[in-house]
């Protein structure tokens, strides 16, 4: 016969459990973090809590036989005091979330993992009377036995073992509550105290951070879901840690999935910023690789996804923080035109859209930018790829000060950079602002490399070598320990030395031997046929000059002659080579003293150890010889660095290396032309190799590369004409027209009628014959303005359409019709649209003017007609392309270019 407990016993049990749940402290984000005070005390309190829990269950079990006896060993006040002592918040000075160095926080987090593992491993053993527990007896009474958690799987890492233990404990407690809840259905289902005391909020954060440290995003998500499963309020910091990992990887799908599962309200500002950052990182992952010979690395593509997220947040009324706009604007400024990118969304369109987004942000979301965004926009006014706008930068500078925004070091560096690039009329104002920054931020331990480079931008444009040498001396002195220099990053890098060499190239020595007149002709007889102007041509060879001065010095006065300039530059470059010598670059044979490691008592030893020998640095070094040395000396230095056709050099040049050499050959003097021709042919062979490689990668219609092709061909034609090779120059012109025909300026649709189709068969390059092989360009849709660049006036962007599977609080970029695409409401760019930066190489009359004159002088009428036709063909089609770009139409046109027989 089965004994049935009286009804009032069950009622008492429900009341006790209800009272215990009532004193449960709720998690509140505003409260101070939970701190445990020592592992020994904590272990005792956990064991006490463990005993209390089983005493309650045993008392409830014994009440079946003794209904009138006191069945509770501890009162509600005692239990509340116990929990209050266990979970204390009166020591904020020990908060692990306080601002500590990152390494200290990391060590504390891993220590917390070990503590959690040691504490929970002791509570995994179920007491011996578990078989007679109230939950089991109630389950037997119902005819069902509760299923406890599966056995713990011991993982290899500490945080994984902790997650396994926590998951097992949560599962056991949930199974127990499920049994009690079924038997006592009228009891409110609230989180019981044991679930909240498994792991504190601070320890949960430590577990999540340890998962992030180990780059285990799956474990981090598992920890967040365990908090949700335990019925706890998930701290925002824990969610942001996991979202930050997804954002840094550009994994937008998992980031949005986690936000949909965890967030019950609108995302916070930090979460909105991470959402935008994820799309920006994903756009960077899809960026194509650059062209190394062009000095172009992998850059960002037009971030349409991030722009959609920004505009959707605006339409929903939850604006992204100003940091998100800054990230997006920075990405737009870093976009480069690439053959595989959208031809309508190249560098020019991205730069124009960055300014439009800046004005739109101030109109819609954030009227006053911060100092960092102001600095970025001022730096964009002096970008190397566009027109320098010092007036615009000064307007932003004045506006920033009037708005009460404190100028930072970056803002000073940005405005000085723009004023330096503006030229002679603005350099004095830049120097004044540099002195003002030095007075406001006198910290000498800070690395001032960016300010030095900004000033050198102005020095090299005006040829101010005195100031450039002083800047180099200050930068080298700041690396010494007694001056508080930063050992992690040197003040002198390749970029700064490139500016220094450019300043030497633009410097004009005050003394010229050609303008010197000898007074005492008796004591100094002149040699007939040999003037002082040609004395520089009898200089010693390169290796002999290097060995003349074993210990180079830099006198206080600047170089007075071109020879002094070359000697000083050579000594500086020799010092750089010694500090950067390695086994990968055999430069020892180029040094002045290869048998010794350094100059005796040289104060510059090791100062340039962090300098990387990039092609831009070597090109700047060669530019000094192109300006101040004879062509024979320039050829000698060039071949010693890059080798010849039969001998490899120690360095590999890029496209600018050979373009600069060709342009130096094009301006050779009459007595230098014979020596220039052979060198120009060697350089041209390397240029053709690079040009063919660029064509195979689709760079023919990329504006920056196309302009370089035009310059190289013009320089080589001039070299041939200066050496009276008119036929060679004309043949080179025909080669250019065959490779880049006029019809490539105005692309046609693929599959056009045969009347407008180009001839794909190669035709012999006879006189007046064109070849259009392989120039099936994209359709004329490149002239259609993208919806995001539309200048149509609109008062508000369309509200985002939310799919049924998405939350209305989380906007997701979707493909929308052209008329509903969100775009900036206020624009700073012109209504005409951005500059067309996909024009292929063309020829103007100025490029072939010298050839035209030589043909006219030779009375070669037919060839003169061919040159005229080439110029008019490019000119006419370029005019039509411009009309199509301005109108923004995509209709095909029939343009026939008549071939000349």
DRENMAR-72361 format. One record per residue (C-alpha): z, y, x; residue in one letter. Coordinates in steps of 0.001 Angstrom, whole numbers, padded with zeros to 6 digits, always signed. Layout:
// residues N
ZYXa...
//
This chain:
// residues 901
+000000+000000+000000x-001070+003341+001502x+001379+006217+001452x-000066+009502+000232x+001704+012631+001539x+003044+015000-001055x+000898+017972-001982x+003400+020563-000771x+003217+019122+002804x-000488+019839+002992x+000145+023320+001632x+002739+023943+004373x+000348+022756+007027x-002352+025120+005731x+000112+028010+005812x+001141+027286+009391x-002439+027115+010647x-003314+030227+008685x-000396+032119+010242x-001419+030977+013718x-004961+032213+013127x-003598+035483+011773x-001856+036338+015045x-004998+035531+017048x-005886+038644+019129x-009478+039699+018371x-011874+040459+021193x-012591+044143+021393x-015033+045706+023884x-012897+048842+024035x-009815+047023+025324x-009095+046628+028995x-010339+043416+030618x-008061+040408+030615x-006290+039714+033876x-004401+036622+034936x-001447+037081+037229x-001499+034280+039727x-002619+030676+039453x+000919+029248+039423x+002132+031350+036487x-001111+030820+034661x-000884+027059+035047x+002590+027046+033583x+001554+029160+030610x-001475+027009+029913x+000680+023894+030043x+003193+025531+027689x+000413+026435+025274x-000868+022878+025498x+002565+021495+024606x+002966+023957+021737x-000335+022912+020223x+000553+019235+020256x+004044+019967+018958x+002524+021710+015962x+000273+018745+015257x+003181+016298+015723x+005393+018362+013457x+002734+018425+010767x+002381+014662+011141x+006125+014045+010854x+006290+016230+007740x+004612+013427+005820x+007791+011373+006034x+010292+014266+006016x+008963+016850+003612x+012202+018849+003483x+012793+019170+007218x+011758+022096+009405x+008442+021079+010806x+007659+024009+013130x+009150+024018+016588x+008084+027630+017310x+008028+030602+014995x+005101+032938+014553x+006846+035600+016640x+007359+033124+019461x+003710+032159+019397x+002603+035797+019393x+004856+036531+022375x+003446+033534+024200x-000160+034675+023697x+000742+038245+024578x+002219+037136+027906x-000716+034843+028589x-003339+037464+027885x-002059+040707+029372x-003977+043969+029658x-001356+046227+031222x-002711+046136+034792x-006023+047999+034832x-005709+048533+038546x-006597+044863+039078x-009697+044938+036871x-012460+042964+038474x-015007+045115+036662x-013909+048203+038543x-016299+049827+040929x-016144+047758+044093x-018829+047045+046658x-021276+044420+045559x-020154+041940+048176x-016522+042246+047092x-017419+041655+043450x-019475+038635+044452x-016589+037114+046375x-014217+037716+043468x-016640+036111+041035x-016950+032920+043072x-013170+032838+043490x-012832+033105+039711x-015196+030155+039305x-012996+027996+041499x-009905+029100+039599x-011456+028306+036224x-012594+024898+037419x-009148+024056+038808x-007395+025207+035632x-009613+023528+033068x-009876+020255+034929x-006138+019654+034245x-006479+020149+030476x-009262+017669+029943x-006896+014684+029518x-006077+014016+025863x-002376+013080+025264x-001468+009490+024756x-000533+009965+021112x-004025+011262+020297x-004724+008038+018425x-001892+008878+016020x-002773+012560+015736x-002979+014328+012417x-006719+014887+012740x-007393+011212+013298x-005111+010039+010511x-006707+012503+008114x-010120+011277+009188x-009039+007669+008638x-007786+008714+005247x-011275+010070+004426x-012904+007065+005947x-014570+009007+008802x-013560+009216+012445x-014235+012562+014237x-016693+012387+017091x-015385+014142+020136x-017514+015804+022818x-019576+013636+025121x-018167+012848+028543x-018416+015605+031120x-021361+015379+033498x-020235+016667+036840x-022931+019024+038155x-023554+019874+041768x-022689+023585+041670x-019369+025147+040776x-020562+027325+037909x-022448+024387+036401x-019311+022224+036487x-017376+025039+034828x-019986+025315+032106x-019822+021562+031564x-016022+021677+031191x-016165+024683+028855x-018864+023109+026727x-016840+019897+026464x-013694+021802+025478x-015518+023880+022876x-017089+020763+021406x-013695+019007+021138x-012049+021976+019485x-014939+022379+017074x-014714+018693+016191x-010991+019086+015564x-011524+022149+013394x-014253+020389+011487x-011852+017590+010640x-009096+019960+009628x-011505+022124+007700x-012744+019171+005694x-009266+018036+004842x-008016+021568+004173x-011042+023131+002574x-009161+026101+001185x-008097+027400+004591x-010158+030350+005857x-012412+029285+008693x-011420+031727+011427x-011550+031202+015192x-008434+029354+016233x-006410+030671+019192x-007352+027786+021481x-011053+028729+021425x-010268+032246+022571x-007957+031168+025363x-010303+028728+027066x-011850+031460+029246x-011147+035174+029195x-013757+037877+028880x-013503+038787+032562x-013989+035162+033552x-016989+034839+031252x-018557+037774+033072x-017812+036132+036415x-019516+032939+035268x-022614+034842+034125x-022782+036847+037339x-022460+033720+039480x-025415+032222+037633x-027376+035391+038340x-026372+035310+042015x-027773+031795+042261x-030926+032879+040397x-030225+030284+037708x-031234+032109+034535x-031015+028933+032434x-027339+028558+033296x-026743+032245+032564x-028293+031871+029110x-026230+028745+028561x-023034+030714+029282x-024024+033408+026789x-024817+030844+024106x-021475+029120+024744x-019696+032406+024059x-021662+032712+020845x-020873+029108+019941x-017153+029666+020537x-017193+032526+018050x-016438+035217+020635x-017883+038692+020741x-020389+038546+023594x-019813+041384+026063x-022785+043703+026446x-022525+043434+030212x-023058+039672+030093x-026159+040037+027936x-027500+042777+030199x-027094+040576+033265x-029306+037884+031745x-031810+040386+030402x-031955+041981+033845x-033060+038696+035405x-035847+038302+032851x-036880+041932+033337x-037052+041576+037126x-039325+038558+036669x-041491+040205+034032x-040766+037364+031599x-041164+039342+028379x-041286+036256+026140x-037859+034912+027164x-036352+038408+027192x-037434+039108+023625x-036399+035620+022525x-032899+036161+023917x-032646+039574+022281x-033642+038112+018900x-031028+035346+019179x-028107+037376+020514x-028397+040907+019184x-027399+041572+015602x-028012+045327+015754x-030333+047709+017550x-030537+047289+021334x-028462+049602+023453x-030025+052106+025832x-029615+049757+028787x-031265+046912+026870x-034152+049133+025789x-034669+050122+029398x-034732+046475+030465x-037247+045759+027709x-039602+048426+029048x-038976+047338+032624x-040019+043768+031803x-043452+044929+030628x-043871+047134+033697x-043036+044242+036021x-045411+041964+034131x-048171+044552+034540x-047476+044552+038277x-047762+040759+038398x-051211+040983+036842x-052338+043635+039307x-055288+042488+041424x-055031+042269+045172x-056223+045247+047166x-058923+045589+049794x-057263+045467+053261x-060197+047044+055100x-059934+050011+052747x-056207+050313+053401x-055572+049422+049768x-052731+047086+048849x-051941+045531+045493x-051170+048329+043058x-050183+048556+039431x-052559+048361+036483x-052486+050596+033435x-049187+049661+031666x-050418+049516+028074x-047691+047059+027027x-044867+049270+028280x-046412+052296+026582x-046556+050406+023293x-042875+049481+023573x-041932+053097+024289x-043873+054443+021307x-042566+051717+019008x-038984+052546+019928x-039756+056182+019166x-041148+055304+015752x-038094+053168+014947x-035741+056041+015764x-034112+054358+018767x-035468+056214+021793x-035643+054579+025162x-033547+056272+027872x-035106+058762+030228x-034993+056110+032923x-037604+054095+031018x-039961+057052+030835x-039458+057655+034542x-040334+054045+035332x-043489+054212+033242x-044628+057543+034679x-044074+056231+038212x-046189+053167+037421x-048979+055375+036055x-049015+057434+039244x-049370+054217+041284x-052399+052888+039396x-055489+052409+041561x-059052+051883+040422x-060082+048284+040964x-063313+046424+040181x-061539+044020+037827x-059600+046700+035957x-060731+048488+032823x-063357+051036+033975x-062020+053559+031481x-058392+053217+032630x-058616+053866+036339x-056648+056080+038655x-057814+059375+037152x-057026+058280+033599x-053612+056966+034656x-052670+060200+036427x-053750+062281+033441x-051815+060020+031083x-048700+060342+033243x-048683+064105+032694x-049340+063573+028981x-046428+061150+028725x-044190+063649+030507x-044941+066359+027946x-044728+063861+025063x-041285+062690+026193x-039978+066253+026190x-041357+066841+022701x-040156+063582+021132x-037152+062153+022959x-035689+064041+025942x-036319+067801+026077x-034681+068247+029494x-035730+065834+032257x-033342+064860+035004x-033636+065811+038667x-035285+062518+039613x-038079+062935+037080x-038565+066570+038064x-038921+065472+041692x-041486+062846+040754x-043625+065302+038822x-043447+067861+041625x-044486+065227+044137x-047435+064343+041916x-048648+067943+042229x-049407+067273+045879x-050737+063737+045721x-053141+062776+048456x-055728+061510+045994x-056027+064661+043897x-056060+068420+044103x-052932+070044+045481x-051278+072312+042912x-048491+074328+044553x-048276+076794+041643x-047581+073989+039200x-044931+072517+041478x-043186+075881+041822x-043233+076276+038033x-041450+072939+037680x-039007+073928+040414x-038154+077197+038664x-037884+075474+035293x-035530+072863+036711x-033183+075528+038043x-033302+077568+034833x-032459+074436+032821x-029272+073964+034807x-030426+070797+036580x-028967+070606+040068x-031718+070075+042683x-031243+066863+044635x-032436+065988+048109x-035421+064244+046577x-036353+067384+044634x-036251+069485+047796x-038350+066935+049657x-040906+066863+046841x-041390+070635+046651x-041591+070951+050446x-044187+068164+050520x-046402+069967+048005x-046089+073301+049791x-046866+071651+053100x-050021+070025+051776x-051085+073319+050184x-051871+074791+053603x-051164+077877+055637x-050266+080263+052844x-047452+078041+051536x-045895+076589+054685x-043445+079472+055172x-042048+078966+051659x-041677+075268+052378x-039727+076020+055552x-037418+078346+053597x-036671+075625+051049x-036085+073123+053858x-033453+075438+055371x-031914+075885+051934x-031638+072123+051511x-030045+071800+054936x-027391+074348+053939x-026723+072652+050606x-026717+069097+051976x-025432+069369+055555x-024810+065640+055987x-026269+064789+059355x-025773+061057+058923x-028413+060930+056205x-031893+059830+057168x-034171+062869+056955x-037462+061072+057537x-038944+062139+054194x-038192+065792+054849x-039642+065544+058353x-042842+064019+056964x-043062+066730+054314x-042886+069441+056977x-045373+067640+059190x-047855+067667+056302x-047955+071437+056677x-047865+071426+060468x-050948+069260+060824x-052920+071415+058404x-052259+074620+060342x-052121+073092+063837x-048480+074078+064421x-047746+071814+067356x-044568+073672+068376x-042834+072847+065121x-044213+069277+065111x-042816+068576+068578x-039451+069996+067527x-039408+067750+064441x-040193+064694+066577x-037387+065595+068997x-034915+066025+066124x-035952+062713+064586x-035508+060903+067903x-032152+062582+068511x-030881+061588+065064x-031137+057920+066062x-028416+058256+068700x-024955+056970+067865x-023166+060191+068764x-025183+062021+066118x-024300+059611+063347x-027732+058123+063026x-028343+055313+060592x-028917+052031+062352x-030414+050289+059337x-033491+052499+059080x-034978+054476+061928x-035931+058103+061427x-039256+057576+063208x-041829+055345+061564x-045586+054889+061609x-046146+057503+058920x-044345+060216+060863x-046182+059401+064082x-049472+059502+062168x-048664+063081+061160x-047730+063895+064765x-051071+062656+066103x-052928+064549+063374x-051109+067707+064466x-052246+067147+068048x-055797+066738+066765x-055717+070005+064792x-053992+071926+067594x-056087+074474+069473x-054980+074923+073091x-054747+078591+074140x-056459+078003+077486x-060122+077089+077735x-061768+076340+081051x-065160+077326+079689x-063908+080873+079075x-062375+081198+082586x-064139+083358+085141x-063548+083032+088876x-062769+086376+090537x-062596+085536+094228x-065920+083785+094765x-065575+083883+098554x-062447+081790+098721x-063510+079577+095831x-067256+078944+096127x-068842+077454+093100x-070995+074373+093266x-074506+074991+091910x-075331+073080+088770x-071765+072223+088034x-069742+074522+085790x-066152+074408+084719x-067314+073522+081255x-068493+070186+082520x-065459+069530+084650x-063817+067604+081899x-066629+065079+082066x-065618+064080+085608x-062127+063105+084645x-060615+059964+086100x-060919+056703+084160x-058307+055854+081577x-056311+053380+083648x-056258+055706+086674x-054970+058595+084601x-052215+056457+083125x-051005+055515+086597x-050857+059097+087829x-047557+059953+086112x-045260+056931+085956x-042524+058862+084132x-044043+061057+081428x-042164+064119+080299x-042605+066591+077461x-042228+070144+078791x-040753+072865+076574x-044058+074682+076336x-046825+073110+074265x-049939+071821+076034x-052087+074645+077343x-055347+072751+077866x-057143+069855+076201x-056304+067710+079222x-052608+068431+078716x-052934+067460+075065x-054538+064141+075978x-051965+063398+078671x-049073+064062+076302x-050591+062001+073513x-051397+059150+075866x-047830+059107+077173x-046446+059025+073628x-048749+056200+072561x-047966+054273+075742x-044270+054549+074868x-044971+053188+071374x-046900+050243+072774x-044061+049333+075129x-041478+049318+072357x-043669+047318+069958x-044921+044798+072540x-044891+041215+071250x-046600+037909+071798x-048813+038360+068760x-050445+041524+070125x-051588+041263+073756x-051118+044925+074600x-049697+044470+078071x-053133+044821+079646x-053471+048234+078063x-050184+049626+079405x-050107+051865+082433x-047623+049612+084254x-047755+046127+082740x-045611+044615+085465x-042547+046604+084401x-040822+046631+081064x-039973+050303+080857x-039909+053556+082741x-036901+054120+084986x-034204+056251+083347x-036339+056694+080229x-034372+058188+077341x-037005+057059+074837x-036517+053357+075478x-036332+051502+072176x-036797+054579+070018x-040090+053267+068588x-039104+049621+068235x-039363+049799+064422x-042834+051365+064426x-045595+049168+063045x-049025+049505+064638x-051016+050077+061485x-054695+051041+061472x-053813+054488+060083x-051597+055192+063128x-054254+054062+065601x-056935+056060+063768x-054789+059175+064030x-054349+058541+067741x-058117+058218+068206x-058716+061438+066269x-057026+063346+069114x-059653+062038+071540x-062470+062780+069104x-061409+066447+069110x-060135+067138+072636x-061932+064588+074851x-065507+063925+075794x-067466+061258+074044x-067342+059006+077105x-063566+059142+077129x-063446+058493+073379x-065696+055457+073728x-063522+054096+076511x-060320+054411+074473x-061981+052981+071357x-063257+049914+073181x-059921+049337+074913x-058240+049149+071497x-060835+047440+069301x-063005+045706+071877x-066769+045433+071920x-069340+043119+070406x-068763+040627+073237x-065028+041117+073748x-062221+041153+071216x-059743+043981+071202x-056004+043926+070758x-056208+045540+067291x-058344+045157+064184x-059750+048313+062653x-060303+049091+059002x-063049+050976+057175x-061639+054368+058164x-061702+053351+061843x-065464+052875+061876x-066150+055769+059505x-064328+058200+061793x-066225+056850+064804x-069591+057277+063047x-068772+060829+062029x-067760+061599+065624x-071143+060312+066787x-072890+062484+064204x-071538+065699+065772x-072274+064775+069388x-073635+067455+071670x-077093+067287+073114x-075975+065918+076467x-073848+063256+074723x-076464+061815+072373x-077782+059169+074747x-074298+057672+075216x-073517+057947+071521x-076463+055908+070234x-075415+052556+071710x-071821+053057+070589x-072952+054048+067099x-074994+050843+066782x-071928+048766+067709x-069789+050604+065195x-072506+050350+062529x-072619+046571+062885x-068888+046392+062090x-069318+048811+059194x-072080+046686+057662x-069785+043684+057807x-067093+045560+055877x-069630+046967+053414x-071007+043527+052611x-067487+042202+052118x-066619+045067+049790x-069800+044495+047799x-068993+040824+047354x-065608+041816+045887x-067168+044257+043448x-066178+047557+045065x-069657+049059+044807x-068791+051132+041751x-065251+052110+042773x-065311+055840+043346x-063227+056053+046519x-065176+053329+048283x-068495+054699+047010x-067810+058083+048607x-066996+056402+051920x-070303+054512+051783x-072157+057782+051275x-070430+059356+054278x-071086+056387+056559x-074796+056183+055727x-075208+059951+056100x-073519+059875+059515x-075654+056988+060781x-078873+058619+059551x-077928+061794+061384x-077233+059865+064597x-080690+058287+064403x-082338+061627+063682x-080558+063319+066588x-082061+060640+068828x-085551+061241+067365x-085619+057938+065476x-087138+059189+062210x-088480+055783+061190x-085066+054212+061656x-083431+056895+059498x-086078+056418+056777x-085618+052658+056889x-081860+053131+056540x-082487+055314+053496x-084622+052608+051894x-081890+050069+052570x-079383+052299+050806x-081661+052715+047767x-082275+048968+047610x-078567+048194+047712x-077457+050986+045372x-080467+051788+043152x-080509+054893+040954x-080403+052776+037784x-076909+051614+038767x-075648+055130+038020x-076312+054612+034312x-075344+051018+033427x-077232+049195+030711x-076127+046529+028304x-076670+042948+029341x-079574+041485+027435x-081458+044719+026839x-085173+044611+025990x-087580+043850+028757x-088849+047412+028757x-085535+048552+030178x-084562+045444+032083x-084331+045680+035824x-086268+043492+038164x-084104+040730+039512x-086582+039446+042066x-086212+040878+045537x-089143+043016+046539x-090163+043708+050081x-088927+047088+051179x-092344+048619+051439x-092724+052334+051323x-091880+053689+047906x-090734+050350+046473x-087301+049824+044873x-085231+046694+044413x-082733+046374+041546x-081483+042883+042337x-078039+041912+041143x-077148+045184+039361x-076332+044023+035868x-073562+046517+035320x-071065+046524+032451x-072129+047835+029115x-072205+051474+028231x-068871+050987+026499x-067274+052369+029658x-068318+055773+028335x-066316+055212+025150x-062946+056905+025352x-060072+054413+024873x-057867+055009+021808x-054841+055651+023990x-056699+058563+025642x-057808+060057+022338x-057237+063812+022086x-057095+063860+018295x-054146+065968+017125x-051432+063981+015374x-047944+065009+014258x-046367+061548+014505x-047274+058105+015741x-047723+055290+013213x-044652+053248+012445x-044672+049812+014051x-045718+046863+011956x-043133+044087+012229x-044353+040500+012008x-042305+038126+009914x-041125+036316+013009x-039821+039408+014738x-036848+041607+014099x-037548+045158+012942x-035121+046361+015575x-037145+044890+018459x-040662+046301+018686x-043201+044001+020246x-046593+045269+021453x-049342+044027+019206x-053050+044588+019052x-053599+047347+016520x-056720+049069+015208x-058022+052068+017104x-056905+054547+014465x-053267+053347+014558x-052691+053085+018305x-049634+055043+019403x-050351+057747+021960x-048791+060939+023314x-048523+063651+020690x-048488+066523+023205x-050912+066541+026120x-051206+068481+029351x-054555+067032+030376x-057862+068580+029470x-059607+067671+026226x-062699+066836+028266x-060951+063755+029569x-060132+062356+033014x-062517+062383+035924x-065095+059613+036104x-064033+057554+039134x-066475+054663+038726x-069643+056401+039945x-071509+054159+042432x-072883+055504+045731x-075542+058194+045264x-077676+060464+047466x-078008+064213+047214x-080420+066499+048971x-077750+067640+051430x-077472+064030+052638x-081177+063789+053520x-081924+067431+054304x-082337+066834+058033x-084586+063840+057364x-086648+065914+054959x-087144+068630+057595x-088252+066101+060223x-090734+064510+057819x-092147+067897+056863x-092514+068811+060539x-094368+065521+061113x-096578+066163+058039x-095693+062804+056476x-096451+063820+052922x-095966+060440+051301x-092553+059961+052872x-091570+063476+051847x-092476+062563+048266x-090355+059442+048483x-087324+061394+049679x-087838+063905+046875x-088125+061142+044271x-084902+059515+045511x-082963+062757+045168x-084375+063539+041721x-083774+059992+040447x-080085+060045+041360x-079745+063608+040086x-081349+062909+036693x-079407+059743+035960x-076173+061325+037147x-076750+064176+034688x-077235+061714+031834x-074132+059786+032860x-072133+062990+032771x-073344+063730+029251x-072379+060249+028105x-068914+060567+029636x-068312+063965+028008x-069551+062821+024611x-067771+059494+024828x-070595+057604+023099x-071497+053980+023603x-075077+053916+022344x-077620+052593+024780x-080307+054873+026140x-083749+054113+027465x-084125+055598+030893x-087151+054677+032922x-087229+055388+036615x-090789+055290+037805x-091281+053426+041036x-093307+055119+043733x-096118+053118+045195x
//
